[in-house]
Structures are given as C-alpha cells and as structure tokens.
Amino acid sequence: MHEYFMAESVLRIVEESARAHGLNRVTGIAIEVGELAGVDREALQLALHVVLAGSIAQEACVTLLVVPGRGRCTRCGRVVALATRYDVCPACGHPGVAVTRGSELTVVEMEAG
C-alpha cells in the first residue's frame, strides 16, 4: 500500500520539475530504488501505472534502477555490501553496520518529448 503513496510522490516531483522547466509532456522517468528501502518493485510499477494515467507522464517509460545495499561497520570502518539492514559486518562480525546506500527512492532522471 505504501507503494501507492510513493507513486503519488513521484508524480508530484515529476509535475513540479516539468512545470519549472516548461515541459508539457514527460516521456521517460528513471527512479533509483534501494534494495533496503522496503519497496516491492512490482507493486511500485503497478502503482505508477495507475497514478501516472491522465497526467503529463501518462505515456512515460518508467525505469526502476536497483541500488544495492551498502554500509560502514561502526567497529572496523569497512564499507560492506548489505542484503538486509541488520546484516553483521562480514569482516569483523560486529552487528553495528550503518546503512550508507540502498535505502533511497529517488527520481534521478526525466525525459521530455
């Protein structure tokens, strides 16, 4: 369900950016979705399809770019790959790994036509 609200936020961002740049139609949208963001990508795609209908981006090709999870160990300082927010550091076994990448949902690119 929160994917629908995310889709509405994406539409707001797209409309505001399009208005600021004098665009009447958006043909492409690229969105970074972090592996650790707790987003069901299929549900987000469906929600975007519904939310973008009837908007300036109704025919936009939407691309979801998956951002792998990364974190920095608070003990040894290593930057490590994370499959979940609660992974332990593979180098030292410490459970304190601070997420540095992979929790975002960001509109990174728009195309106009």
Beta strands, then each sheet from edge to edge (+ up, - down):
strand 1: 26-34
strand 2: 61-67
strand 3: 69-73
strand 4: 79-82
strand 5: 97-101
strand 6: 105-112
sheet 1: 2+ 1+ 6-
sheet 2: 4+ 3- 5+
end
